[in-house]
Amino acid sequence: MKAPAKKKIEDQCLALWSKCVRTKDRVCRVTGTDSGVLQAHHIRSVSHKATYLDLENGMTLSSRVHCLQKFNPEKFQDMVISVLGDEEYQRLKVKSQREFKPTVPWLLEMKDHLKTTLKALESDYGVLI
């Protein structure tokens, strides 16, 4: 499959990942608010392919909190670690550093998995996002 087709599937997976994270959390994990714009945040960068579609690697943040990532990255990192706990953050960090190259068949499998997960989450919590 050509790269553009792979990119399209990857984009679809990331959109599903985002919906799953926001549906699972339902509120900003830092402030507890459910008002305003809620965004899914990759705890470990999307550049870490071993965890970029892993729901453990996501947390819902308000847009106000999420913007701190750009404007005060050290404070933002400390907030993320305080929410997760250092042990969990370190576990995720190690997991994210594994070498992994997603293939089209893997992406298609992940897309189906994320669709199924989203349906289950929506069933459990009701459609929120």
C-alpha positions as CSV (number, residue, x, y, z in Angstrom):
1,M,0.0,0.0,0.0
2,K,1.3,3.4,-0.9
3,A,2.4,5.9,1.8
4,P,-0.6,8.2,1.3
5,A,-3.0,5.3,2.0
6,K,-1.0,4.4,5.1
7,K,-1.1,8.0,6.3
8,K,-4.9,8.1,5.8
9,I,-5.4,5.0,7.9
10,E,-3.0,6.3,10.5
11,D,-4.9,9.6,10.7
12,Q,-8.2,7.6,11.1
13,C,-6.6,5.6,13.9
14,L,-5.4,8.8,15.7
15,A,-8.9,10.3,15.4
16,L,-10.4,7.2,16.9
17,W,-7.7,7.2,19.6
18,S,-8.6,10.7,20.5
19,K,-12.3,10.0,20.8
20,C,-11.6,6.9,22.9
21,V,-9.4,8.9,25.3
22,R,-11.9,11.7,25.7
23,T,-14.8,9.3,26.1
24,K,-12.9,7.2,28.7
25,D,-11.8,10.2,30.8
26,R,-14.8,12.5,30.3
27,V,-13.1,15.3,32.2
28,C,-9.8,17.1,32.2
29,R,-7.5,14.8,34.2
30,V,-5.7,17.8,35.8
31,T,-8.6,20.1,36.7
32,G,-11.5,17.7,36.8
33,T,-13.6,20.1,34.6
34,D,-15.8,18.9,31.9
35,S,-16.6,22.4,30.5
36,G,-14.9,24.0,27.5
37,V,-13.0,22.2,24.9
38,L,-11.5,18.8,26.0
39,Q,-8.5,17.5,24.0
40,A,-6.8,14.1,24.0
41,H,-3.1,14.4,24.9
42,H,-0.3,11.9,24.1
43,I,1.6,11.5,27.4
44,R,4.6,10.2,25.5
45,S,5.0,11.8,22.1
46,V,3.2,10.5,19.0
47,S,6.7,10.1,17.6
48,H,7.1,7.0,19.9
49,K,5.3,4.6,17.6
50,A,5.3,1.8,20.2
51,T,2.7,3.7,22.2
52,Y,1.1,6.3,19.9
53,L,-2.1,4.4,19.6
54,D,-2.1,2.9,23.1
55,L,-4.9,4.3,25.2
56,E,-2.7,4.1,28.3
57,N,-0.6,6.8,26.6
58,G,-3.5,9.3,26.5
59,M,-5.2,11.7,28.9
60,T,-7.9,14.2,28.5
61,L,-7.0,17.8,29.1
62,S,-8.9,21.1,28.9
63,S,-7.6,23.3,26.1
64,R,-6.3,25.7,28.8
65,V,-4.2,23.1,30.5
66,H,-3.1,21.6,27.2
67,C,-1.7,25.0,26.0
68,L,0.8,24.9,28.9
69,Q,2.7,22.3,26.9
70,K,3.8,25.0,24.5
71,F,4.2,27.9,27.0
72,N,5.6,26.2,30.0
73,P,6.7,22.7,29.1
74,E,8.5,21.9,32.4
75,K,5.4,22.9,34.5
76,F,3.3,20.9,32.1
77,Q,5.5,17.8,32.4
78,D,5.4,18.1,36.2
79,M,1.5,18.2,36.1
80,V,1.3,15.1,33.9
81,I,3.6,13.2,36.2
82,S,1.6,14.4,39.3
83,V,-1.6,13.0,37.7
84,L,-0.1,9.7,36.6
85,G,2.4,9.2,39.4
86,D,6.1,8.9,38.7
87,E,6.1,5.0,38.6
88,E,3.4,4.9,36.0
89,Y,5.1,7.7,33.9
90,Q,8.4,5.8,34.0
91,R,6.7,2.5,33.0
92,L,5.0,4.3,30.0
93,K,8.3,5.9,29.1
94,V,10.1,2.6,28.9
95,K,7.2,1.1,27.0
96,S,7.3,4.0,24.5
97,Q,11.0,3.6,23.8
98,R,10.7,0.2,22.2
99,E,11.5,0.1,18.5
100,F,8.3,-0.3,16.5
101,K,7.3,0.4,12.9
102,P,3.6,0.2,12.3
103,T,2.6,-1.7,9.2
104,V,-0.7,-1.2,7.2
105,P,-2.1,-4.6,8.5
106,W,-1.3,-3.6,12.0
107,L,-2.9,-0.2,11.5
108,L,-6.0,-1.8,10.1
109,E,-6.2,-4.1,13.1
110,M,-5.8,-1.1,15.5
111,K,-8.5,0.8,13.6
112,D,-10.9,-2.1,14.2
113,H,-9.8,-2.4,17.8
114,L,-10.2,1.3,18.5
115,K,-13.7,1.3,16.8
116,T,-14.8,-1.6,19.1
117,T,-13.3,0.1,22.1
118,L,-15.1,3.4,21.4
119,K,-18.4,1.6,21.0
120,A,-17.9,-0.1,24.3
121,L,-16.9,3.1,26.0
122,E,-19.9,4.9,24.5
123,S,-22.1,2.1,25.8
124,D,-20.6,2.4,29.3
125,Y,-20.6,6.2,29.5
126,G,-23.1,7.3,26.9
127,V,-22.0,9.3,23.9
128,L,-20.2,12.4,25.2
129,I,-17.7,13.5,22.7
